[in-house]
Amino acid sequence: MVSVTVHDTEFMGKSEDGPADCRSQVVNTKGLVVEKRNVVVADGQTIDVPLGDTHYRLALKLHHADL
C-alpha cells in the first residue's frame, strides 16, 4: 500500500486575515490538491491513481516488492 499526496496549484494572490492588531498574510491558490490517497500496487503491476480531475493522470508501477 502506498499513500499518495498530489499538489498542482497556481498562485492567485495574497490577502490579509486576523484582527487589526495581528494581521497575517495568506497565500491564495487554486488547482488540484489530493491528500493521502491510499492505493495498493502489486509487484509488476501498473495502476492509475484516480485524482478526481481528468486533466491529471498519475500512473504507478512497483518494480520490486522488497523496495
PDB file of N, CA, C and O in Angstrom:
ATOM      1  N   MET A   1       0.843  -1.176   0.000  1.00  0.00           N
ATOM      2  CA  MET A   1       0.000   0.000   0.000  1.00  0.00           C
ATOM      3  C   MET A   1       0.886   1.237   0.000  1.00  0.00           C
ATOM      4  O   MET A   1       1.913   1.290   0.676  1.00  0.00           O
ATOM      5  N   VAL A   2       0.463   2.231  -0.775  1.00  0.00           N
ATOM      6  CA  VAL A   2       1.189   3.493  -0.895  1.00  0.00           C
ATOM      7  C   VAL A   2       0.199   4.621  -0.641  1.00  0.00           C
ATOM      8  O   VAL A   2      -0.940   4.570  -1.105  1.00  0.00           O
ATOM      9  N   SER A   3       0.633   5.633   0.092  1.00  0.00           N
ATOM     10  CA  SER A   3      -0.187   6.821   0.306  1.00  0.00           C
ATOM     11  C   SER A   3       0.343   7.930  -0.599  1.00  0.00           C
ATOM     12  O   SER A   3       1.530   8.254  -0.565  1.00  0.00           O
ATOM     13  N   VAL A   4      -0.541   8.507  -1.404  1.00  0.00           N
ATOM     14  CA  VAL A   4      -0.141   9.498  -2.409  1.00  0.00           C
ATOM     15  C   VAL A   4      -0.767  10.846  -2.068  1.00  0.00           C
ATOM     16  O   VAL A   4      -1.958  10.931  -1.771  1.00  0.00           O
ATOM     17  N   THR A   5       0.051  11.899  -2.116  1.00  0.00           N
ATOM     18  CA  THR A   5      -0.427  13.270  -1.985  1.00  0.00           C
ATOM     19  C   THR A   5       0.046  14.040  -3.207  1.00  0.00           C
ATOM     20  O   THR A   5       1.225  13.994  -3.558  1.00  0.00           O
ATOM     21  N   VAL A   6      -0.877  14.749  -3.857  1.00  0.00           N
ATOM     22  CA  VAL A   6      -0.572  15.455  -5.100  1.00  0.00           C
ATOM     23  C   VAL A   6      -1.013  16.908  -4.965  1.00  0.00           C
ATOM     24  O   VAL A   6      -2.129  17.190  -4.529  1.00  0.00           O
ATOM     25  N   HIS A   7      -0.121  17.833  -5.344  1.00  0.00           N
ATOM     26  CA  HIS A   7      -0.443  19.252  -5.362  1.00  0.00           C
ATOM     27  C   HIS A   7       0.002  19.834  -6.696  1.00  0.00           C
ATOM     28  O   HIS A   7       1.153  19.653  -7.094  1.00  0.00           O
ATOM     29  N   ASP A   8      -0.879  20.519  -7.381  1.00  0.00           N
ATOM     30  CA  ASP A   8      -0.534  21.300  -8.563  1.00  0.00           C
ATOM     31  C   ASP A   8      -1.358  22.572  -8.466  1.00  0.00           C
ATOM     32  O   ASP A   8      -2.509  22.611  -8.899  1.00  0.00           O
ATOM     33  N   THR A   9      -0.769  23.598  -7.902  1.00  0.00           N
ATOM     34  CA  THR A   9      -1.522  24.812  -7.619  1.00  0.00           C
ATOM     35  C   THR A   9      -0.933  26.016  -8.334  1.00  0.00           C
ATOM     36  O   THR A   9       0.226  26.021  -8.747  1.00  0.00           O
ATOM     37  N   GLU A  10      -1.762  27.022  -8.463  1.00  0.00           N
ATOM     38  CA  GLU A  10      -1.388  28.269  -9.124  1.00  0.00           C
ATOM     39  C   GLU A  10      -1.597  29.417  -8.143  1.00  0.00           C
ATOM     40  O   GLU A  10      -2.622  29.477  -7.463  1.00  0.00           O
ATOM     41  N   PHE A  11      -0.638  30.319  -8.069  1.00  0.00           N
ATOM     42  CA  PHE A  11      -0.718  31.488  -7.188  1.00  0.00           C
ATOM     43  C   PHE A  11      -1.796  32.434  -7.698  1.00  0.00           C
ATOM     44  O   PHE A  11      -1.783  32.834  -8.862  1.00  0.00           O
ATOM     45  N   MET A  12      -2.723  32.785  -6.824  1.00  0.00           N
ATOM     46  CA  MET A  12      -3.820  33.682  -7.193  1.00  0.00           C
ATOM     47  C   MET A  12      -3.742  35.020  -6.462  1.00  0.00           C
ATOM     48  O   MET A  12      -4.643  35.849  -6.597  1.00  0.00           O
ATOM     49  N   GLY A  13      -2.707  35.237  -5.710  1.00  0.00           N
ATOM     50  CA  GLY A  13      -2.565  36.492  -4.967  1.00  0.00           C
ATOM     51  C   GLY A  13      -2.426  36.224  -3.486  1.00  0.00           C
ATOM     52  O   GLY A  13      -2.251  35.084  -3.056  1.00  0.00           O
ATOM     53  N   LYS A  14      -2.505  37.285  -2.718  1.00  0.00           N
ATOM     54  CA  LYS A  14      -2.434  37.139  -1.269  1.00  0.00           C
ATOM     55  C   LYS A  14      -3.444  38.080  -0.635  1.00  0.00           C
ATOM     56  O   LYS A  14      -3.851  39.078  -1.230  1.00  0.00           O
ATOM     57  N   SER A  15      -3.834  37.746   0.568  1.00  0.00           N
ATOM     58  CA  SER A  15      -4.787  38.564   1.303  1.00  0.00           C
ATOM     59  C   SER A  15      -4.343  38.614   2.759  1.00  0.00           C
ATOM     60  O   SER A  15      -3.411  37.919   3.163  1.00  0.00           O
ATOM     61  N   GLU A  16      -5.019  39.443   3.534  1.00  0.00           N
ATOM     62  CA  GLU A  16      -4.715  39.545   4.957  1.00  0.00           C
ATOM     63  C   GLU A  16      -5.877  39.003   5.762  1.00  0.00           C
ATOM     64  O   GLU A  16      -7.036  39.121   5.363  1.00  0.00           O
ATOM     65  N   ASP A  17      -5.559  38.412   6.893  1.00  0.00           N
ATOM     66  CA  ASP A  17      -6.568  37.801   7.748  1.00  0.00           C
ATOM     67  C   ASP A  17      -6.207  38.060   9.205  1.00  0.00           C
ATOM     68  O   ASP A  17      -5.040  38.286   9.526  1.00  0.00           O
ATOM     69  N   GLY A  18      -7.182  38.028  10.071  1.00  0.00           N
ATOM     70  CA  GLY A  18      -6.943  38.193  11.501  1.00  0.00           C
ATOM     71  C   GLY A  18      -7.378  39.542  12.010  1.00  0.00           C
ATOM     72  O   GLY A  18      -7.798  40.399  11.233  1.00  0.00           O
ATOM     73  N   PRO A  19      -7.281  39.742  13.321  1.00  0.00           N
ATOM     74  CA  PRO A  19      -7.688  41.014  13.923  1.00  0.00           C
ATOM     75  C   PRO A  19      -6.744  42.148  13.523  1.00  0.00           C
ATOM     76  O   PRO A  19      -5.621  41.904  13.082  1.00  0.00           O
ATOM     77  N   ALA A  20      -7.201  43.367  13.677  1.00  0.00           N
ATOM     78  CA  ALA A  20      -6.446  44.544  13.243  1.00  0.00           C
ATOM     79  C   ALA A  20      -5.066  44.654  13.881  1.00  0.00           C
ATOM     80  O   ALA A  20      -4.138  45.163  13.251  1.00  0.00           O
ATOM     81  N   ASP A  21      -4.913  44.189  15.112  1.00  0.00           N
ATOM     82  CA  ASP A  21      -3.632  44.315  15.798  1.00  0.00           C
ATOM     83  C   ASP A  21      -2.683  43.146  15.524  1.00  0.00           C
ATOM     84  O   ASP A  21      -1.551  43.147  16.007  1.00  0.00           O
ATOM     85  N   CYS A  22      -3.132  42.148  14.753  1.00  0.00           N
ATOM     86  CA  CYS A  22      -2.272  40.990  14.455  1.00  0.00           C
ATOM     87  C   CYS A  22      -2.665  40.400  13.102  1.00  0.00           C
ATOM     88  O   CYS A  22      -3.216  39.301  13.033  1.00  0.00           O
ATOM     89  N   ARG A  23      -2.381  41.125  12.043  1.00  0.00           N
ATOM     90  CA  ARG A  23      -2.741  40.704  10.689  1.00  0.00           C
ATOM     91  C   ARG A  23      -1.754  39.661  10.183  1.00  0.00           C
ATOM     92  O   ARG A  23      -0.556  39.755  10.449  1.00  0.00           O
ATOM     93  N   SER A  24      -2.253  38.673   9.460  1.00  0.00           N
ATOM     94  CA  SER A  24      -1.423  37.643   8.833  1.00  0.00           C
ATOM     95  C   SER A  24      -1.666  37.659   7.337  1.00  0.00           C
ATOM     96  O   SER A  24      -2.797  37.855   6.892  1.00  0.00           O
ATOM     97  N   GLN A  25      -0.612  37.454   6.555  1.00  0.00           N
ATOM     98  CA  GLN A  25      -0.768  37.350   5.111  1.00  0.00           C
ATOM     99  C   GLN A  25      -1.048  35.901   4.753  1.00  0.00           C
ATOM    100  O   GLN A  25      -0.395  34.987   5.258  1.00  0.00           O
ATOM    101  N   VAL A  26      -2.030  35.697   3.871  1.00  0.00           N
ATOM    102  CA  VAL A  26      -2.445  34.375   3.434  1.00  0.00           C
ATOM    103  C   VAL A  26      -2.228  34.283   1.933  1.00  0.00           C
ATOM    104  O   VAL A  26      -2.656  35.161   1.184  1.00  0.00           O
ATOM    105  N   VAL A  27      -1.560  33.216   1.490  1.00  0.00           N
ATOM    106  CA  VAL A  27      -1.352  32.979   0.059  1.00  0.00           C
ATOM    107  C   VAL A  27      -2.590  32.278  -0.484  1.00  0.00           C
ATOM    108  O   VAL A  27      -3.010  31.252   0.050  1.00  0.00           O
ATOM    109  N   ASN A  28      -3.177  32.830  -1.545  1.00  0.00           N
ATOM    110  CA  ASN A  28      -4.367  32.264  -2.173  1.00  0.00           C
ATOM    111  C   ASN A  28      -3.958  31.482  -3.414  1.00  0.00           C
ATOM    112  O   ASN A  28      -3.251  31.998  -4.279  1.00  0.00           O
ATOM    113  N   THR A  29      -4.406  30.240  -3.492  1.00  0.00           N
ATOM    114  CA  THR A  29      -4.079  29.384  -4.634  1.00  0.00           C
ATOM    115  C   THR A  29      -5.353  28.715  -5.150  1.00  0.00           C
ATOM    116  O   THR A  29      -6.381  28.688  -4.474  1.00  0.00           O
ATOM    117  N   LYS A  30      -5.254  28.178  -6.362  1.00  0.00           N
ATOM    118  CA  LYS A  30      -6.305  27.323  -6.902  1.00  0.00           C
ATOM    119  C   LYS A  30      -5.610  26.181  -7.624  1.00  0.00           C
ATOM    120  O   LYS A  30      -4.432  26.284  -7.968  1.00  0.00           O
ATOM    121  N   GLY A  31      -6.324  25.110  -7.852  1.00  0.00           N
ATOM    122  CA  GLY A  31      -5.749  23.987  -8.571  1.00  0.00           C
ATOM    123  C   GLY A  31      -6.066  22.671  -7.900  1.00  0.00           C
ATOM    124  O   GLY A  31      -7.002  22.571  -7.106  1.00  0.00           O
ATOM    125  N   LEU A  32      -5.277  21.664  -8.225  1.00  0.00           N
ATOM    126  CA  LEU A  32      -5.503  20.309  -7.744  1.00  0.00           C
ATOM    127  C   LEU A  32      -4.774  20.073  -6.426  1.00  0.00           C
ATOM    128  O   LEU A  32      -3.571  20.312  -6.314  1.00  0.00           O
ATOM    129  N   VAL A  33      -5.519  19.601  -5.435  1.00  0.00           N
ATOM    130  CA  VAL A  33      -4.930  19.182  -4.164  1.00  0.00           C
ATOM    131  C   VAL A  33      -5.602  17.866  -3.775  1.00  0.00           C
ATOM    132  O   VAL A  33      -6.803  17.825  -3.509  1.00  0.00           O
ATOM    133  N   VAL A  34      -4.811  16.792  -3.747  1.00  0.00           N
ATOM    134  CA  VAL A  34      -5.307  15.479  -3.349  1.00  0.00           C
ATOM    135  C   VAL A  34      -4.456  15.036  -2.173  1.00  0.00           C
ATOM    136  O   VAL A  34      -3.236  14.930  -2.297  1.00  0.00           O
ATOM    137  N   GLU A  35      -5.083  14.778  -1.037  1.00  0.00           N
ATOM    138  CA  GLU A  35      -4.368  14.422   0.180  1.00  0.00           C
ATOM    139  C   GLU A  35      -4.554  12.944   0.522  1.00  0.00           C
ATOM    140  O   GLU A  35      -5.682  12.452   0.566  1.00  0.00           O
ATOM    141  N   LYS A  36      -3.469  12.252   0.758  1.00  0.00           N
ATOM    142  CA  LYS A  36      -3.453  10.895   1.318  1.00  0.00           C
ATOM    143  C   LYS A  36      -4.401   9.925   0.608  1.00  0.00           C
ATOM    144  O   LYS A  36      -5.275   9.328   1.235  1.00  0.00           O
ATOM    145  N   ARG A  37      -4.220   9.778  -0.684  1.00  0.00           N
ATOM    146  CA  ARG A  37      -4.989   8.791  -1.446  1.00  0.00           C
ATOM    147  C   ARG A  37      -4.257   7.465  -1.323  1.00  0.00           C
ATOM    148  O   ARG A  37      -3.145   7.330  -1.834  1.00  0.00           O
ATOM    149  N   ASN A  38      -4.850   6.487  -0.660  1.00  0.00           N
ATOM    150  CA  ASN A  38      -4.221   5.181  -0.456  1.00  0.00           C
ATOM    151  C   ASN A  38      -4.510   4.272  -1.638  1.00  0.00           C
ATOM    152  O   ASN A  38      -5.660   4.109  -2.046  1.00  0.00           O
ATOM    153  N   VAL A  39      -3.441   3.675  -2.189  1.00  0.00           N
ATOM    154  CA  VAL A  39      -3.576   2.755  -3.309  1.00  0.00           C
ATOM    155  C   VAL A  39      -2.748   1.507  -3.031  1.00  0.00           C
ATOM    156  O   VAL A  39      -1.744   1.553  -2.321  1.00  0.00           O
ATOM    157  N   VAL A  40      -3.185   0.407  -3.598  1.00  0.00           N
ATOM    158  CA  VAL A  40      -2.476  -0.861  -3.460  1.00  0.00           C
ATOM    159  C   VAL A  40      -1.882  -1.202  -4.824  1.00  0.00           C
ATOM    160  O   VAL A  40      -2.588  -1.248  -5.831  1.00  0.00           O
ATOM    161  N   VAL A  41      -0.556  -1.443  -4.837  1.00  0.00           N
ATOM    162  CA  VAL A  41       0.149  -1.782  -6.065  1.00  0.00           C
ATOM    163  C   VAL A  41       0.839  -3.120  -5.857  1.00  0.00           C
ATOM    164  O   VAL A  41       1.654  -3.268  -4.947  1.00  0.00           O
ATOM    165  N   ALA A  42       0.513  -4.096  -6.703  1.00  0.00           N
ATOM    166  CA  ALA A  42       1.181  -5.397  -6.638  1.00  0.00           C
ATOM    167  C   ALA A  42       2.477  -5.331  -7.444  1.00  0.00           C
ATOM    168  O   ALA A  42       2.602  -4.513  -8.355  1.00  0.00           O
ATOM    169  N   ASP A  43       3.432  -6.184  -7.112  1.00  0.00           N
ATOM    170  CA  ASP A  43       4.729  -6.233  -7.800  1.00  0.00           C
ATOM    171  C   ASP A  43       4.520  -6.421  -9.300  1.00  0.00           C
ATOM    172  O   ASP A  43       3.869  -7.373  -9.729  1.00  0.00           O
ATOM    173  N   GLY A  44       5.076  -5.509 -10.089  1.00  0.00           N
ATOM    174  CA  GLY A  44       4.995  -5.577 -11.540  1.00  0.00           C
ATOM    175  C   GLY A  44       3.729  -4.985 -12.132  1.00  0.00           C
ATOM    176  O   GLY A  44       3.618  -4.866 -13.352  1.00  0.00           O
ATOM    177  N   GLN A  45       2.779  -4.614 -11.299  1.00  0.00           N
ATOM    178  CA  GLN A  45       1.510  -4.070 -11.766  1.00  0.00           C
ATOM    179  C   GLN A  45       1.614  -2.564 -11.950  1.00  0.00           C
ATOM    180  O   GLN A  45       2.273  -1.885 -11.163  1.00  0.00           O
ATOM    181  N   THR A  46       0.968  -2.040 -12.985  1.00  0.00           N
ATOM    182  CA  THR A  46       0.837  -0.601 -13.179  1.00  0.00           C
ATOM    183  C   THR A  46      -0.605  -0.232 -12.901  1.00  0.00           C
ATOM    184  O   THR A  46      -1.525  -0.861 -13.423  1.00  0.00           O
ATOM    185  N   ILE A  47      -0.804   0.791 -12.077  1.00  0.00           N
ATOM    186  CA  ILE A  47      -2.166   1.236 -11.779  1.00  0.00           C
ATOM    187  C   ILE A  47      -2.288   2.736 -12.040  1.00  0.00           C
ATOM    188  O   ILE A  47      -1.310   3.476 -11.930  1.00  0.00           O
ATOM    189  N   ASP A  48      -3.483   3.170 -12.382  1.00  0.00           N
ATOM    190  CA  ASP A  48      -3.804   4.586 -12.478  1.00  0.00           C
ATOM    191  C   ASP A  48      -4.443   5.005 -11.163  1.00  0.00           C
ATOM    192  O   ASP A  48      -5.368   4.356 -10.674  1.00  0.00           O
ATOM    193  N   VAL A  49      -3.945   6.089 -10.600  1.00  0.00           N
ATOM    194  CA  VAL A  49      -4.480   6.609  -9.344  1.00  0.00           C
ATOM    195  C   VAL A  49      -5.538   7.650  -9.691  1.00  0.00           C
ATOM    196  O   VAL A  49      -5.221   8.647 -10.341  1.00  0.00           O
ATOM    197  N   PRO A  50      -6.795   7.443  -9.272  1.00  0.00           N
ATOM    198  CA  PRO A  50      -7.838   8.431  -9.557  1.00  0.00           C
ATOM    199  C   PRO A  50      -7.602   9.715  -8.749  1.00  0.00           C
ATOM    200  O   PRO A  50      -7.478   9.681  -7.525  1.00  0.00           O
ATOM    201  N   LEU A  51      -7.543  10.843  -9.461  1.00  0.00           N
ATOM    202  CA  LEU A  51      -7.270  12.116  -8.801  1.00  0.00           C
ATOM    203  C   LEU A  51      -8.490  13.028  -8.764  1.00  0.00           C
ATOM    204  O   LEU A  51      -8.440  14.102  -8.166  1.00  0.00           O
ATOM    205  N   GLY A  52      -9.586  12.614  -9.396  1.00  0.00           N
ATOM    206  CA  GLY A  52     -10.792  13.418  -9.355  1.00  0.00           C
ATOM    207  C   GLY A  52     -10.849  14.533 -10.380  1.00  0.00           C
ATOM    208  O   GLY A  52     -11.807  15.305 -10.381  1.00  0.00           O
ATOM    209  N   ASP A  53      -9.859  14.645 -11.251  1.00  0.00           N
ATOM    210  CA  ASP A  53      -9.837  15.661 -12.301  1.00  0.00           C
ATOM    211  C   ASP A  53      -9.221  15.025 -13.538  1.00  0.00           C
ATOM    212  O   ASP A  53      -8.087  14.547 -13.488  1.00  0.00           O
ATOM    213  N   THR A  54      -9.950  15.013 -14.642  1.00  0.00           N
ATOM    214  CA  THR A  54      -9.480  14.335 -15.860  1.00  0.00           C
ATOM    215  C   THR A  54      -8.299  15.028 -16.531  1.00  0.00           C
ATOM    216  O   THR A  54      -7.704  14.462 -17.447  1.00  0.00           O
ATOM    217  N   HIS A  55      -7.944  16.236 -16.101  1.00  0.00           N
ATOM    218  CA  HIS A  55      -6.770  16.920 -16.652  1.00  0.00           C
ATOM    219  C   HIS A  55      -5.462  16.312 -16.149  1.00  0.00           C
ATOM    220  O   HIS A  55      -4.397  16.587 -16.701  1.00  0.00           O
ATOM    221  N   TYR A  56      -5.540  15.491 -15.108  1.00  0.00           N
ATOM    222  CA  TYR A  56      -4.355  14.922 -14.479  1.00  0.00           C
ATOM    223  C   TYR A  56      -4.401  13.406 -14.552  1.00  0.00           C
ATOM    224  O   TYR A  56      -5.468  12.796 -14.494  1.00  0.00           O
ATOM    225  N   ARG A  57      -3.210  12.807 -14.682  1.00  0.00           N
ATOM    226  CA  ARG A  57      -3.093  11.351 -14.667  1.00  0.00           C
ATOM    227  C   ARG A  57      -1.844  10.982 -13.869  1.00  0.00           C
ATOM    228  O   ARG A  57      -0.766  11.536 -14.086  1.00  0.00           O
ATOM    229  N   LEU A  58      -2.006  10.045 -12.951  1.00  0.00           N
ATOM    230  CA  LEU A  58      -0.877   9.535 -12.186  1.00  0.00           C
ATOM    231  C   LEU A  58      -0.875   8.023 -12.316  1.00  0.00           C
ATOM    232  O   LEU A  58      -1.821   7.353 -11.901  1.00  0.00           O
ATOM    233  N   ALA A  59       0.203   7.484 -12.899  1.00  0.00           N
ATOM    234  CA  ALA A  59       0.348   6.036 -13.050  1.00  0.00           C
ATOM    235  C   ALA A  59       1.521   5.591 -12.190  1.00  0.00           C
ATOM    236  O   ALA A  59       2.596   6.188 -12.236  1.00  0.00           O
ATOM    237  N   LEU A  60       1.309   4.541 -11.407  1.00  0.00           N
ATOM    238  CA  LEU A  60       2.353   3.994 -10.532  1.00  0.00           C
ATOM    239  C   LEU A  60       2.638   2.552 -10.913  1.00  0.00           C
ATOM    240  O   LEU A  60       1.731   1.798 -11.266  1.00  0.00           O
ATOM    241  N   LYS A  61       3.915   2.176 -10.837  1.00  0.00           N
ATOM    242  CA  LYS A  61       4.302   0.790 -11.075  1.00  0.00           C
ATOM    243  C   LYS A  61       5.340   0.408 -10.040  1.00  0.00           C
ATOM    244  O   LYS A  61       6.313   1.128  -9.817  1.00  0.00           O
ATOM    245  N   LEU A  62       5.118  -0.750  -9.402  1.00  0.00           N
ATOM    246  CA  LEU A  62       6.054  -1.275  -8.423  1.00  0.00           C
ATOM    247  C   LEU A  62       6.978  -2.260  -9.125  1.00  0.00           C
ATOM    248  O   LEU A  62       6.516  -3.229  -9.729  1.00  0.00           O
ATOM    249  N   HIS A  63       8.287  -2.011  -9.046  1.00  0.00           N
ATOM    250  CA  HIS A  63       9.257  -2.858  -9.743  1.00  0.00           C
ATOM    251  C   HIS A  63       9.718  -4.018  -8.888  1.00  0.00           C
ATOM    252  O   HIS A  63       9.927  -5.114  -9.409  1.00  0.00           O
ATOM    253  N   HIS A  64       9.884  -3.812  -7.583  1.00  0.00           N
ATOM    254  CA  HIS A  64      10.354  -4.870  -6.682  1.00  0.00           C
ATOM    255  C   HIS A  64       9.615  -4.756  -5.354  1.00  0.00           C
ATOM    256  O   HIS A  64       9.610  -3.690  -4.739  1.00  0.00           O
ATOM    257  N   ALA A  65       9.006  -5.817  -4.918  1.00  0.00           N
ATOM    258  CA  ALA A  65       8.213  -5.788  -3.695  1.00  0.00           C
ATOM    259  C   ALA A  65       9.045  -5.498  -2.454  1.00  0.00           C
ATOM    260  O   ALA A  65       8.494  -5.043  -1.451  1.00  0.00           O
ATOM    261  N   ASP A  66      10.363  -5.745  -2.484  1.00  0.00           N
ATOM    262  CA  ASP A  66      11.203  -5.552  -1.296  1.00  0.00           C
ATOM    263  C   ASP A  66      11.757  -4.121  -1.209  1.00  0.00           C
ATOM    264  O   ASP A  66      12.591  -3.857  -0.342  1.00  0.00           O
ATOM    265  N   LEU A  67      11.332  -3.199  -2.062  1.00  0.00           N
ATOM    266  CA  LEU A  67      11.834  -1.815  -2.009  1.00  0.00           C
ATOM    267  C   LEU A  67      11.196  -1.048  -0.899  1.00  0.00           C
ATOM    268  O   LEU A  67      11.499   0.130  -0.709  1.00  0.00           O
TER     269      LEU A  67
END
